[in-house]
Amino acid sequence: MAVSVRDVAAAASVSVGTVSNVLNRPDKVASETVARVHAAIAELGFVRNDAARQLRAGKSRSIGMVVLDVGNPFFTDVARGAEDRAAEAGLALLLGNSDEKAEREATYLDLFEEQRVAGVLITPVGEDLTRLDRLRRNGTPTVLVDHQADRDGFASVAVDDVAGGYLAVRHLLDTGRRHIAFVGGPRTLRQVVDRLAGARRAIAEVPGALLELVGTDALTVLQGRSAGATLRERDVTRRPEAVFAANDLLAMGVLQALTMVGDIRVPHDIALIGYDDIAFAQAAVVPLSSIRQPAALIGYTAVDLMLQASDPETDAAGESQKVLFQPELVVRESTSPAST
């Protein structure tokens, strides 16, 4: 049975209130009494219920974070950056995986609200931010992560995905490819929509260039493998010359599907570029070109914005800040020029 404050008070021959003062306001208690209470704590092995104390005080030392897919190394790196900044501030990070499902996202938000977390960091599944509005109105600072805020009231930190999509497809066009497939989905995800918009902007600059869409239900290796198999089964005259995958997991699945039979060579027959530049991209059997995002910095910055929004002296600035990083093109073997 757990040792309670009452047990400590009885062992030290003091009141429960005195034990509470020793734990929270020791300067108000005589040094001899403090020593006696600490001796009783050590003898009984008492551990204070800090979580309950924080809930009674109406605040917590935890931050809630919800990401789209904790199995995606990009989001793992984002969470690591957030965890590092939270630790610097004496806070703990609670990580939830929405799995790109709105109902699962809502479950985590309800849980975090019940726990009275110090703030919420979230990569939302869709564009409906009604539930997040309620969190803010109830006093929980909320920061959008890897998602640009289109209106005031929400702080956000993201990468310019329109610029990233443009960089990816412009690179493929510059290598001589003209028929390009965009592999990605679902279209409810802001990241997919923005990367596709950037791809279309690049295509519009080159007369005769064609962008076709190959939809997926999720941003996973399995979905990429399915999309790649669809392309592989086409007649050679109908295959695209290049593929822009909405993230690296999709790109790796496409790569597996295109090369598993052995009659399609990447990049000689079909070039391939992904997005995020996760560690596995460089280690793939054909090293993948990708669009790099500063994942850890995104997470670190998100906690910074949350802390600013929590500070009475800077909350107005913290709630309105929208940090937008620029993506970087990383060229590897999978997009070697078509002539090689």
C-alpha positions, 0 to 999 in steps of 0.5 A: 500500500502506498504511503500517504501524507497522513502516515508521514504526519503520524510518524513525525508527530505533526499535523498533515498541514505541517507535512504539506508546508514542509513539502511546499513551503519549508521556510514557514516551518521550524528547521527541527520540524523540517528535519523530523518530517524528512526523516519520517519520509525517508524511513517510510519511503514516501513519494509525493503525488506531484501530478495530483498537486499540480491538478489541484493547483490548476496547472501541469508540468506536462505538454501534450503533443499529437502528431499524424504518424509516430511511425514516421521518422520525421515526426519522431525527430520533431517530437525529439526537438520538442522534448529537448526544449521542454526538458530545458523548461522543466517540462515533460512531453506527452506524445499522442499518435492520431494515425491521421484519424480525426476521432483519435486526435479528438480523444487525445485532445480530451485527455490532455484537457482533462490532465490540464497540460501546460500547452498543446502542440498538434499537427491537425488531421484536417482544417477544422480547428473548432476543437482547438479553439475551445482549448485556447478559450479555456486557457491552454496555449495551442501551437500548430506544428508542421501546419501553417495557421491561416488566421489569427489566434494560433501560433504555428511553426512549419516549412513552406510546403508549396515552396518544397513541392516546387523545388522537387518538381522543378528539379525533376524538370531540370533533369529533362523529365516531362511526364511526372506523377505526384504520389500522395494523399489523403487530400485532407492533409494540408501538407499534401495539398500544399506540396501538390500546389507547389508541384503544379506551379513548377509544371506550369512553367514548362510547356508540354510538361504533364503532372498526373495524380496517383492518390494514396489513403495514407503517407506510408511505405505500404501505400507507396508500394501499392502506388508503385505497383500500379505504375509498374504494371502500366505499358512502358509508353504510359509510365511517368518519367519521374515520381514526386512522392509526398513524403519519404515513406511513400517514396521508399514504397514506390522504390521497392515496387518499381525495382522488385521485379528488376525490369525498371531501373531508378533513376534511368527509367523512372526518377524518384524524389521524396519529402522530409529527408529522413535518415532512411532516404540516404540509406535506401538501396538507391539513395533518395533525393528529397526535400529536407525539413529541419524536423528537430528545429520545428519541434524545438521552436513549437515549444518556444512559441507555447512558452511565450503564449503561457507568459502573461507578459508575452502571450499576445505575441506568442499566440500570433507568431507564425514561423515559416522555415524554408525547405532545402533540395537534397539531390542524390542518385535517384534523380540523376539526369535522364541522359545518364 
